[in-house]
């Protein structure tokens, strides 16, 4: 793999964090370039106050905070208005990632991403761009066909609501499967919306197996099981993460609707960020 091509493909990466990262990390500029889009996951126990504080810190340190909004975890329209309003007021948030969320039963009026988008509240309050979750290697509760239909519907709903739209994929494990999914499913339905390909960061093979199973990544789990012993002994940031990225560089480099890589950190923000910056040949604190 040409190092220059790989660096170009990784440059401008986005990365996921959790609110606890903002409590632990003194300055994000020590780990990623200013201007990096840092997604803020919404763990089950995280309060909206913690989410807002994390977004505020990221913005103050020159990052672009992209908070998750889990539709089924929003207890009321009032909560949604307060949450998004505070994100905009205190952290100048202009884009969010809307996901369905974990609860089997909605905690409020939004059973899925589409319902939250149709409320019109995001546009009304000043959100300009929304990310939609894509599942190229399987969804935990939807069939492949239904998952594609829902992705197309959510993108259409976002556009009808005046929002710019992009897709962020669940982390992938099989580059060949992503190539096929992009050509046969994503490009025909996305209408040019940028796709950010999710890549697992620094995590043991054992833990990744558990996460992949919970996320509904079917056939690709077999790839990990075959290499489970090796993967469990080595950090993915030094082995399989690089293998995945190398396998997807041609797609990222050639497809007009693929924007780049999004790294899932699984609680290892600093290590994953360091790997990505090294590969992209960018220095923390400086815009690539």
Secondary structure, DSSP 4 states (H G I P E B T S, - for coil): --HHHHHHHHTT-EEEEEHHHHHH-S-GGGTS-TT-EEEEE--TT--HHHHHHHHHHHHHTT-EEEEEEEGGG---HHHHHHHHHHHHHHH---EEEEE--S-SS-SSS-SSHHHHHHT-HHHHHT--EEEEEE-TT--SSS-HHHHHHHHHHHHHHHHHTT-EEEEEEEEES-HHHHHHHIIIIIHHHHTT--EEEEEE-S--HHHHHHHHHHHT--TTHHHHHHTHHHHHTS-GGGTHHHHHHHHHHHHHHH-TTEEEEEEE-TT-HHHHHHHHHHHHT--TTS--
